[in-house]
Amino acid sequence: RGAPHDASTLLKGKFAARDCTLMLRRSAGNSQAGVAPDRLRFYENKCNPEWNSFFSNVGCRSCHAPHSVDMSSCDVKEVKASSCTDVLLQNGKIPVYLKLDIEGAETGCLEAFKRHPEARPQYVSLEITGPEYIDRLHEAGYTKFKLVRQDTIAVKHTSAGGLGSVSGGWGEDAEDCRTREEWRDYKSVRKEMVAVVSKGQTDVKEACPGGVINIHQPGASAMWYDIHAKLPGEGEPSPVVAVSAPLPGGGRGSAPRLHFLMLAMDGIPHVDVWSEFFFLAPSNSYIVYVHCTDFAACQRQEWPSNFVQISTVPSQHCWNLIDPMNHLIGEALRLSDEGTSHPNDKFVFLSETTLPVKPFREMYASMTASTESEFCLFTSQQWMWPQDPAAKFVFPKHHQWIVLSTEHAHQALRAWRSNAWAKMSSWIQSESSQNRVHGCLDEFWHFTAVFHPFPWSDWEHDIQVPGYAGSVVHVKPGAPEQGVCRTFVDWSGCTGCPDYIREAQQASTAHLVQFAPGDKIEKLADRPTTFYTVSKQTLQALRSSNFYFARKFDPGATAADGSSLAALFSSTVYV
């Protein structure tokens, strides 16, 4: 972003007693880990030079709150660019310390450290708003960390008559918010950062207070953290990090991400199973957002990597799960890197009683291969065709656990915020009270919001639906279950359900997974079958099926072979 004219004077004392050479180089470091193009488009903000960036959504922020993208707020220029690797290796001597602040392009340098370890500086620091950069630094071989509160440094420096935007101490002189001069290991600092992000805004007098979000958004906390990292010294072990091969393109901007959107009551019971599932997943390939009915109870839980608890909104079983579902979508889109998302990102809805029954890599490759959304439609007998004269539509009913594309996630969010299809709830309640339809609002709303209902004139037709995985919806009496069904659920014991629901269970692929003798299950009269103990045979059947997830697993569910549930899933499913 350019150095102040008196930078050499400001830094003279810092380097005087050290065997160092200070070089100030004005250069555009791009976001690519490999060879950089000769010239790149650069966005210069007209009101705040700190927002200058290679990304228009950063460099073209409006000068006025809420600082949304406004192309008239920036000048677009072509600049000569160098890759991070070229900059670090250009003088034949690797810098001891590197401060990264390139407004969204930091991931390219972090990826370069993994590909070119010979270019790694001994010390690195950069601004941080979540655990992803900690993961990337650890994957690149950095073993010691400090989480530094920049807000307190800025206040101290400003009160002393200096500039407000400063980095503070470097390397050994940097002060961690909790351990001061002492370095922390990867697990300790990552746990702290996840806690900072998850617990929301807290008292600034705490050692490491929460509230760290995009500080340029209206109403955001002013919390501001940098992460400082250090390579192991001579003779110290380097980390052995279990990561799979890099995603195509390496950086966040060039690879899709899976957003797992979890609805929970008071926590996620089998976090150890989820940790096994994500163990080999690149940290930039997924993130889990959790909405809890009991916010305080979830705050007390220790979350795994890349899990983020969002704020709680009012909800009601069956009649208002739409608000928390769309709140999850909104937070996932908002908290994506500077508001950007890949067109092949997927937004996957899950419950706290659900567990994955495929390896992550297989699931990732399949789900991110297209831009289609996945709905598992019930038999047409369960759809709604209201008798209200004002509702001349057919509303397909679908399983709640859907997978949305990026485009459809945005579309659903717009429909929710505009209160579209608000009348649907009253229609469903009216039809349900007269026993003409059985279902909850969340089993109709998202398909309608994304694709719109079908007019009565389309009854007994096959409808082409662009963007729907399956392409065609069979709109006719007696149409079977259709679409893409990702989550296994067994309703065969539902004696309180209408006959057609149990018949639909047998018509679906769910009946292809047979329970084994070692399973301990409970078939409930008005709820899906619950696993209390699961056998290796059943997990193998689920692993071989078309399903990606299975439910319901009791919070105390165990493995039939006496091992831990996480160990059974790891050895049977995630291989």
Secondary structure, DSSP 8 states (H G I E B T S, - for coil): ----TTHHHHHHHHHHTSS--------EE-S-SS---SEEEEEEESS-GGG-BSSHHHHTB-SSTT--B-GGGEEEEEEEEE-HHHHHHTTSS--SEEEE--TT-HHHHHHHHHH-GGG--SEEEEEESSSHHHHHHHHTT--EEEEEEHHHHHHHHHHTTS-S----S-GGG--BTTTBTS-B-HHHHHHHHHHHHHT-S--TTSSS-S--S-TTSTT-----EEEEEE---TTS--------S--TTSSGGGS--EEEEEEESS--TTHHHHHHHHTTS-GGGEEEEEEESSHHHHHTS---TTEEE------BTTTB-HHHHHHHHHHHHHHSGGG---TT-EEEEEETT-EE-S-HHHHHHHHTT-S-BB-EE--GGGSB---STT--EEB--B-S--EEEHHHHHHHHHHHHTTTTTHHHHHHHHHHHTTS----GGGTHHHHHHH--EEGGGTTEEEE-TTBTTSEEEESTT--SEE---EE---TT-TTS-HHHHHHHHHSGGGGS---TT-EEE--SSS--EEEEE-HHHHHHHHHSS-SEE--EEEEEEETTSS-HHHHHHHHT--
